[in-house]
Amino acid sequence: MNRENVIEITSDYVMEDVDCNFKIIAGPGAGKTYWLINHIKNVLKNSKKLHIVAKIACITYTNVAVEEIQDRLEINDDRVEVSTIHSFLYKNVVKPYIYLLKDDNGECIVNYQELGGHDEHVPSKGKVMLNKELCAEVKKRKRLETSLIQILGDLDWSFESGKIVLEPRHDWTKRACGKLIDTEFFTKYKRLFWDEGIIHHEDVLYFSYNILKKYSIIRNFISAKYPYIFIDEFQDTNPIQTQIIKWIGEQGSIIGVIGDPAQSIYKFQGASRDDFIKFNLHNQKDYIMTQNRRSTKEIINLLSHMRGEDIIKQSCYRKEQGKPIYYIEYENIKEVENIFHEIREEFCLNKDYCVITPSNKAVSKLKSKTNQCNSVIWDEIYKKDLDRGRLLEHIFSAQEIAKELRYEVAIKEMLKVFKTDKDGNLKGCFRNCAITSKLLKRSLAVALLEYMINNMETNMEKSVLNFYNDLNDEFFNQFDLKLTKASRGAFKDFAETLQVKELVDNLKLKEEKKATIRTIHKAKGAEFQSVLVFIENINDIEYLFDPDINHEEDNSRLYYVAFSRAEDFLCIAVPKMNKKKSERMNKLNIKCSN
Ligand SMILES: Nc1ncnc2c1ncn2[C@@H]1O[C@H](COP(=O)(O)OP(=O)(O)OP(=O)(O)O)[C@@H](O)[C@H]1O
């Protein structure tokens, strides 16, 4: 971005000409989301293009962010649709037009009659082994069989010389495949799901791209339906997404993209910071915001050190003297949170806080307060029985979401228990049961959620097997629905010895609104009065000492996002370190807690 053509604004800026493409780059806490919400209101008030079938699409990255924007809009206007990019494309491209995509034999690539939303891909070795052709391929290669689940779990679509290919995301899985396996194998594997009408989140982008590429008239339909498309967190766009947005923009929709290149942290999902930095549409206006309205001066100084030389030099909006930043050197993970809370208490910081750490593994450790991590439990359950694993995951996820009072999202999750084929037969581990009415499905989902909430305490103490059996006898039976019996086999043996509580504690919730221990990815976009950033690996401290915010890998940016969530107080927990490192901490004005 050439600084000369960039207009500097604050989050109070009101755009007079709402019919102009724009890009806003701003650092953390600048008020990007705050501005976006006001801009939507501005467009609703002043645009002449909007009516009931010509709307504003506001797209953001996660469902939690969608809910946040909906809440903050404080209006119920049919002319605004807030969604994630995946829901937007599923609703407007995949669902209505997927039937157009055919294979070389002229057959529909997806069984669209059975299509019912998009799910997370849970890799299935069973699917491969039950398919004659794929199983034969695997049997030929011993090495492949042992690492199959990891390889399948790592699959994603990526752009390669103008073509989209399905391949593992990480180099180590690519190496594990070597020349053993080609993309055709993966596509055939995916096709097994598509034949059942199951598509995964990542497939939504792939199908949308292909539909819009082949049938350019559909770009016009979408552009006519959405004369305004605004996208928050656009630094995490990927090349497929960027191309789709450009296509729609070229048909006349006003496109506004907002983000911060220094907060791009989804490289592992193909995010391309460059796509955001270089994003340019006809007559696009470029803006920057340089204030930080969230954090104290002390925190902003640390953030500026991490950001280095950049077009954005953040100034502090808040005037008061802030608290010092602390570091806690720990030998035992159990003591960390207590020390953090003691300091908070001393400073009379009694509002919200969050413990943030890079990996899911560290989150589990912090949650269980032992040095053991049981995140393999769910993998085990899935290995023993994929259908029952899915049933349990949907039910407990819905329960945990409902605990955050996000009832609509919880019901949506619970509805996944009642997936049916085109004749209304319940899929998964139900025994010959059918539900044909959508309304009945919803009322069953609500009733099941109520059952889970009412019996939460007793359920937590049960073994997973007892819970499964009681669920059948106490809940499903009253509606004449039956689960398959778990009277023997691998699932029964495992579920007998496992407590529900363990399963729930190790649930990897996709998104949480109120969790006090989160990964950095799940803390993105949020803010808290106090933040404890938990560093598990001592080597990571270098991302703080010698940050490289523009590095190809996300590490420095991850910690930048983590530190920038703090409003009043930031504390960093690190494993015991040597004197030299302590001195470097002091140089950065980070005080030792003891
Ligand atoms: N003009 C304003 N008036 C009052 N409060 C504001 C204004 N702009 C921003 N804020 C507040 O500042 C905080 C940060 O704003 P916001 O979350 O929109 O920043 P952001 O740029 O989206 O941050 P990030 O990229 O770190 O997620 C919020 O609490 C928001 O309500």
The ligand as a Tripos MOL2 file, in Angstrom:
@<TRIPOS>MOLECULE
LIG
   31    33     1     0     0
SMALL
NO_CHARGES

@<TRIPOS>ATOM
      1 N1        -15.1670    5.6590   18.2660 N.pl3     1 LIG1
      2 C1        -15.2680    4.8850   19.3390 C.ar      1 LIG1
      3 N2        -15.9570    5.2780   20.4230 N.ar      1 LIG1
      4 C2        -16.0450    4.5100   21.5190 C.ar      1 LIG1
      5 N3        -15.4590    3.2970   21.6370 N.ar      1 LIG1
      6 C3        -14.7490    2.8400   20.5870 C.ar      1 LIG1
      7 C4        -14.6230    3.6080   19.3930 C.ar      1 LIG1
      8 N4        -13.8430    2.8990   18.5480 N.ar      1 LIG1
      9 C5        -13.5280    1.7630   19.1700 C.ar      1 LIG1
     10 N5        -14.0760    1.7080   20.3990 N.ar      1 LIG1
     11 C6        -13.9120    0.6260   21.3940 C.3       1 LIG1
     12 O1        -12.5480    0.2140   21.3460 O.3       1 LIG1
     13 C7        -12.4360   -1.1890   21.4960 C.3       1 LIG1
     14 C8        -11.7150   -1.7870   20.2870 C.3       1 LIG1
     15 O2        -12.5570   -1.6830   19.1390 O.3       1 LIG1
     16 P1        -12.7360   -2.8690   18.1160 P.3       1 LIG1
     17 O3        -12.9400   -4.1570   18.8180 O.co2     1 LIG1
     18 O4        -13.7390   -2.4380   17.1070 O.co2     1 LIG1
     19 O5        -11.2630   -2.8530   17.4880 O.3       1 LIG1
     20 P2        -10.6640   -3.7300   16.3010 P.3       1 LIG1
     21 O6         -9.8790   -2.8000   15.4600 O.co2     1 LIG1
     22 O7        -11.7360   -4.4970   15.6160 O.co2     1 LIG1
     23 O8         -9.6970   -4.6560   17.1410 O.3       1 LIG1
     24 P3         -8.9560   -6.0610   16.8190 P.3       1 LIG1
     25 O9         -8.3760   -5.9900   15.4420 O.co2     1 LIG1
     26 O10        -7.8880   -6.0810   17.8700 O.co2     1 LIG1
     27 O11        -9.9430   -7.1430   17.0280 O.co2     1 LIG1
     28 C9        -13.8510   -1.7060   21.6610 C.3       1 LIG1
     29 O12       -14.1260   -1.8320   23.0260 O.3       1 LIG1
     30 C10       -14.7070   -0.6190   21.0240 C.3       1 LIG1
     31 O13       -16.0070   -0.5950   21.5710 O.3       1 LIG1
@<TRIPOS>BOND
     1     1     2 1
     2     2     3 ar
     3     2     7 ar
     4     3     4 ar
     5     4     5 ar
     6     5     6 ar
     7     6     7 ar
     8     6    10 ar
     9     7     8 ar
    10     8     9 ar
    11     9    10 ar
    12    10    11 1
    13    11    12 1
    14    11    30 1
    15    12    13 1
    16    13    14 1
    17    13    28 1
    18    14    15 1
    19    15    16 1
    20    16    17 2
    21    16    18 1
    22    16    19 1
    23    19    20 1
    24    20    21 2
    25    20    22 1
    26    20    23 1
    27    23    24 1
    28    24    25 2
    29    24    26 1
    30    24    27 1
    31    28    29 1
    32    28    30 1
    33    30    31 1
@<TRIPOS>SUBSTRUCTURE
     1 LIG1         1 GROUP 0 **** ****
